[in-house]
Each structure stands twice: as structure tokens, then as C-alpha cells.
Amino acid sequence: SAFLAAALLCASAAPTAFAADAAHGEEIYDSRCIACHSPDANRVGPKHRGVVGRTAGTVLDFNYSKAVKSSGVVWSEETLDKWLTNPQAFIPGQRMNFKVADPTDRADLIAYLKTLQ
């Protein structure tokens, strides 16, 4: 039935929604991202506080690529996952050449970024 299909869909989606570990995401951030990014200061890459919900290319005083500035992307769990999976495929012409291959690491990292509000 449609109800059963909806229940199964929700049940299959629920573990992913609740499994993300922001504390592990912070460890990933501190080990892999901090060389270029900071929560509160622009470095090689833009600062990340408030990134979730922000339109790409809009942090003041950061020199974005034309590709990012004109992308129209709004950072959400979905868009951040695509970006971290393969930034160049998601926004061709951007300048970040770093990927997070493991889906669990990406989910944890995104969970951490969501705490930076």
C-alpha cells in the first residue's frame, strides 16, 4: 500500500537523519578543513559560521571565484553533500580542490557545520 511504502521510506531515511555525529564532524573539520577554513575568519577559503542557509559566494571580504559567486547555490545538507563529494563537478570552475570521499564523514562534517550558527 501507499502507507506501507511511505512508512518504509521514512524508516529507511530516519537512521541517516539521526546518525550524523557533529562531534566527529568537528574532529574532521579540525584535521582536514582548518588549514584553509575557520569558523570565524576568512583564510584561503571563506569562514564557515552561518554557512548552512547562506547563498554561496556572499561572505563579505572574501575573493570568490566567478563560478561560486554566480552559482546561485544555497548551502543546505544536500548542496553541501554534493559540494564535499566533488566540488568541481558541482560548481565547475570553483577553486577548492578537496573532496570528502566517505559519506559518513560528509554527514558528520555537515552536522558540525550546522552547529556553526
Buried (B, 14 or more C-beta within 10 A) or exposed (E): EEEEEEEEEEEEEEEEEEEBBBEBBBBBBEEBBEEEBBBEEBEEBBBBBBBBEBEBBEBEEBEBBEBBBEBEBEBBBEBBBBBBBEBBEBBEEBBBEEBBEEEBBBBBBBBBBBEBE
